[in-house]
Amino acid sequence: MTTNREIGYLWLFKDKANFGERPTDEAFEGYMKALLICANGDGTLAPEERDWAVGHAAALGASDALVDELKTYKAVDDIEQIITATHESSDSRRYIIYDAVRVCSADGAYSDRERAMVIRMGAKLGISEELVRQIEDICLEEARLREKRLKLLYPEGPPL
């Protein structure tokens, strides 16, 4: 029997990436670790970046064990090894770049150093710099639209 919480996780995956089912725990682990490796690519994993990744994993229904592991994960493993562990995470290489831009921006800045690291990580994943920049443009445009939406819907600021 599917729980209400599982229905919510499936809805989020459908909304986020058009998935028809949740990824395996192994794929989830590889994806989230690869994301933190990208965020740590400039040698600094800001608390806001880790918090974003941990919260993202928890919101999407990662196991408690994985969420706990991500809280202290060093994020220094070889990204290519991590990402190729399962076909689901390997097939999500472009989405890792998308979420890497988002996680690198979680501290309020997407620096040139972070951008260079995302491009390098993309190259390690077989993604061209041009494609990384296209993905980056979408992320940044979505962030601007989010701010515009929030200002329109809550002109006095959020109620909670």
Beta strands, then each sheet from edge to edge (+ up, - down):
end
